[in-house]
Amino acid sequence: MLLSFSQKEKDSTGIDLKESPFIVTDSILTKKEIDPLRPSKAAFYSAILPGLGQAYNKKYWKIPIVWGAIGTSIYFYSKNDKQYDRYRDAYKRRLAGFKDDEFYDLISDDGLIRAQEQFRKNKELSLLVTLGFYALNILDANIDAHLLQFNVDENLSLSPHYQYNQLENTGDLGLTLNYKF
C-alpha cells in the first residue's frame, strides 16, 4: 500500500489556505507611509503645550494624566512658596525690631529659620518634579509617535495553528513564525 500527500492547496501545516482564519490577504492589509517627522512634531507640540503631543498622537486619555501631574506639582510649588514667604516676612520683621508678626508667641527666631529652610527645600523639590513631569510628557509623545509607526505586517507574523493528524488520530498544536525579507 502506497500513501502520498499533495501540498498544492495546503501549506506545510496541512491547513487549507483558503479557509484558514490566520491568513491576512493584501486586500485587508493597508500599508501606511512612514512620516519621519511625526515623532519630532509630537515632541514639539508637547513642549509648546503639555498634552498637545498626546492629542496629536490621538492618545486623548493621556491628556488628563499629563495635566494632573504637572498641575499638582505646580500647586505644591505655589503652596510651599507662599509658606516660605510667610516665614521669611515674619523673620525679617523680627530682625527689624517689630513684635507683631503672626508667629511671635508660637515660634522662636531659630524656628523661623528652620521653617524657611524646610519650605525652600520643598519648593525646590516641587520645581524639579514639575520639570520632570514636563520632560516626561515630551518623551511620552515622542516615543508614542515612534511606536505608532512600528511596522507590523504580513512579512513578520506569528500564528498558532491546529492540525488533525489522520494517521495517528490525534491533534497537533503548533506555532508558526514567518519572516519574509
C-alpha positions in Angstrom: 0.0 0.0 0.0 1.4 3.4 -1.0 0.4 6.6 0.8 1.1 10.0 -0.8 0.3 13.6 0.2 -0.1 16.7 -2.0 0.5 20.2 -0.9 -1.0 22.0 -3.9 -3.9 23.7 -2.0 -2.4 23.5 1.5 0.5 25.0 3.4 3.1 22.9 5.3 0.9 22.5 8.3 -2.0 21.0 6.4 -4.4 23.9 6.8 -6.3 24.8 3.7 -5.1 28.3 2.8 -8.5 29.4 1.5 -10.2 28.5 4.8 -7.6 29.5 7.3 -8.6 32.2 9.8 -5.0 33.2 10.3 -4.1 34.3 6.8 -4.3 38.0 6.1 -4.8 38.9 2.5 -3.5 42.0 0.8 -7.0 43.4 0.3 -7.4 43.7 4.1 -3.9 44.9 4.9 -3.2 48.6 4.1 0.3 50.0 4.3 0.9 53.5 5.6 3.6 55.8 4.6 6.2 56.4 7.4 6.4 60.0 8.4 9.9 60.5 9.8 9.0 63.9 11.2 5.9 62.6 13.2 7.9 62.0 16.4 9.6 65.3 16.4 6.2 67.1 15.7 4.6 65.3 18.6 7.5 66.3 20.9 7.4 69.9 19.7 3.6 70.1 20.3 4.1 68.7 23.8 6.9 71.2 24.5 4.6 74.1 23.4 1.6 72.9 25.5 1.7 69.8 27.7 -0.7 67.2 26.4 -0.8 68.6 22.8 1.6 65.9 21.6 -0.6 63.2 23.1 -3.6 64.7 21.2 -1.5 64.7 18.0 -0.9 61.0 18.6 -4.6 60.5 19.2 -4.0 59.3 22.8 -6.6 61.6 24.4 -6.8 59.6 27.6 -3.3 60.6 28.5 -4.0 64.4 28.5 -5.7 64.5 31.9 -2.8 62.5 33.4 -0.3 64.9 32.0 -2.2 68.0 33.2 -2.9 66.4 36.6 0.7 65.5 37.2 2.1 68.9 36.1 -0.8 70.8 37.8 -0.3 69.0 41.1 3.4 69.7 41.2 2.8 73.4 40.3 0.2 73.6 43.1 2.7 72.3 45.7 5.3 74.7 44.4 3.0 77.6 44.8 1.9 76.4 48.3 5.4 76.0 49.5 6.4 79.4 48.1 3.6 81.1 50.0 4.6 79.4 53.2 8.2 80.3 52.7 7.2 83.9 52.1 5.2 83.9 55.3 8.0 82.7 57.5 10.6 84.9 55.7 8.5 88.0 56.2 8.0 87.2 59.9 11.7 86.7 60.4 12.5 90.0 58.6 10.0 91.8 60.8 11.7 90.4 63.9 15.1 91.5 62.7 13.7 95.0 62.1 12.5 95.1 65.7 8.8 94.5 65.3 7.0 92.2 67.7 3.7 91.9 65.8 4.2 89.0 63.4 1.7 86.1 63.3 4.3 83.7 64.8 5.6 85.9 67.6 4.3 83.9 70.6 4.5 80.5 68.8 7.9 80.1 67.1 11.4 81.3 68.1 13.8 83.0 65.7 15.6 79.7 65.1 12.3 78.0 64.4 11.5 80.6 61.7 14.9 80.0 60.1 14.4 76.2 60.1 10.8 76.6 58.7 12.2 78.9 55.9 14.8 76.3 55.0 12.3 73.5 55.0 9.8 75.3 52.8 12.6 76.4 50.5 13.7 72.8 50.0 10.1 71.7 49.4 9.7 74.5 46.9 12.8 73.5 45.0 11.8 69.8 45.1 8.4 70.7 43.7 10.1 72.7 40.9 12.2 69.7 40.0 9.2 67.4 40.0 7.4 69.8 37.7 10.3 69.9 35.3 10.5 66.1 35.4 6.8 65.7 34.5 7.2 68.2 31.7 10.1 66.3 30.3 8.3 63.0 30.7 5.3 64.5 28.8 7.6 65.4 25.9 9.3 61.9 25.9 6.0 60.1 26.1 4.7 62.0 23.0 7.9 61.3 21.1 8.1 57.6 21.9 4.4 57.0 21.3 4.7 58.6 17.9 7.6 56.3 17.1 5.7 53.3 18.2 2.6 54.3 16.1 4.8 53.8 13.0 6.1 50.4 14.1 5.9 48.1 11.1 3.7 45.1 11.8 2.6 43.5 8.5 2.4 40.1 6.9 6.2 39.9 6.4 6.5 39.2 10.1 3.8 37.0 11.6 3.5 34.7 14.5 0.4 32.5 14.3 -0.9 29.5 16.2 -2.3 26.5 14.2 -4.0 23.2 14.9 -3.7 20.2 12.6 -5.6 17.0 12.8 -3.2 14.0 12.3 -5.3 11.4 10.5 -2.6 8.7 10.7 -2.4 8.8 14.5 -6.0 10.1 15.1 -4.7 12.9 17.3 -4.5 16.7 17.1 -1.2 18.6 16.8 -0.8 22.2 18.1 1.9 24.4 16.7 3.2 27.9 16.4 4.5 29.3 13.1 6.9 32.2 12.8 7.1 33.7 9.3 9.7 36.3 8.3 9.9 37.4 4.7 12.9 39.5 3.5 
